[in-house]
Amino acid sequence: MRIALCQQKRHRSALTQGELKEWLWTTHGVCVTQATISLTLKRNDELLAMAADTNVAPPRLALRTRQAVQYPQMELALKRWFLE
């Protein structure tokens, strides 16, 4: 949905954030705040690039932050354990 929002803004650049909010509601049935739209549009280039990259799995698009892991070996061990 964030990708659709970014694409809509790219195709119709004259839309305001309020109009984009209404578009999301009428098109996807999702009610978001204007702040959410603002934050999404700040990541516009990044989101569209990630969507175009076929090597990136769709759940990765939902990530908001990229915090460094304090214990990377433990994270890797937990990931492997979880995926077993």
C-alpha positions as CSV (number, residue, x, y, z in Angstrom):
1,M,0.0,0.0,0.0
2,R,2.9,2.3,0.7
3,I,4.2,1.6,-2.8
4,A,0.8,2.4,-4.3
5,L,0.8,5.7,-2.3
6,C,4.2,6.6,-3.7
7,Q,3.2,5.7,-7.2
8,Q,0.0,7.7,-7.0
9,K,2.0,10.7,-5.8
10,R,4.4,10.3,-8.7
11,H,1.7,10.0,-11.3
12,R,-0.4,12.8,-9.9
13,S,2.2,15.1,-8.2
14,A,-0.3,17.9,-7.6
15,L,-2.2,15.9,-5.0
16,T,-1.9,17.2,-1.5
17,Q,-1.3,15.0,1.5
18,G,-4.9,15.4,2.5
19,E,-6.1,14.3,-1.0
20,L,-3.8,11.3,-0.8
21,K,-5.3,10.5,2.6
22,E,-8.8,10.5,1.0
23,W,-7.5,8.5,-2.0
24,L,-6.2,5.8,0.4
25,W,-9.5,5.7,2.1
26,T,-11.6,5.4,-1.0
27,T,-9.3,3.1,-2.9
28,H,-8.0,0.8,-0.2
29,G,-10.3,1.4,2.7
30,V,-7.5,2.4,4.9
31,C,-7.6,5.4,7.3
32,V,-4.2,6.9,8.0
33,T,-3.0,10.2,9.4
34,Q,-1.4,12.9,7.4
35,A,1.8,12.3,9.4
36,T,1.9,8.7,8.1
37,I,1.6,10.0,4.5
38,S,4.3,12.5,5.2
39,L,6.7,9.9,6.6
40,T,5.9,7.5,3.7
41,L,6.6,10.2,1.1
42,K,9.9,11.0,2.7
43,R,10.9,7.4,1.9
44,N,9.4,7.7,-1.6
45,D,12.6,7.0,-3.5
46,E,13.7,4.2,-1.2
47,L,10.4,2.4,-1.3
48,L,10.0,2.6,-5.1
49,A,13.6,1.4,-5.5
50,M,13.0,-1.5,-3.1
51,A,9.7,-2.4,-5.0
52,A,11.6,-2.4,-8.3
53,D,14.3,-4.7,-6.9
54,T,13.1,-8.3,-7.4
55,N,15.7,-9.5,-4.9
56,V,13.9,-7.8,-1.9
57,A,11.2,-9.9,-0.3
58,P,7.8,-8.0,0.2
59,P,7.9,-8.2,4.1
60,R,11.1,-6.1,4.0
61,L,9.1,-3.2,2.7
62,A,7.2,-3.0,6.0
63,L,10.4,-2.3,8.0
64,R,10.5,1.2,9.3
65,T,14.0,1.4,11.0
66,R,17.3,-0.2,10.4
67,Q,18.7,-0.5,13.8
68,A,22.0,-2.2,14.3
69,V,21.7,-5.5,16.2
70,Q,23.6,-5.6,19.4
71,Y,24.3,-9.3,19.3
72,P,24.3,-10.4,15.7
73,Q,25.4,-14.0,16.4
74,M,22.5,-14.5,18.8
75,E,20.1,-13.0,16.2
76,L,21.4,-15.4,13.6
77,A,21.1,-18.3,15.9
78,L,17.5,-17.3,16.9
79,K,16.6,-16.9,13.2
80,R,17.9,-20.4,12.3
81,W,16.1,-21.9,15.3
82,F,12.9,-20.2,14.4
83,L,13.1,-21.3,10.8
84,E,13.7,-25.0,11.7
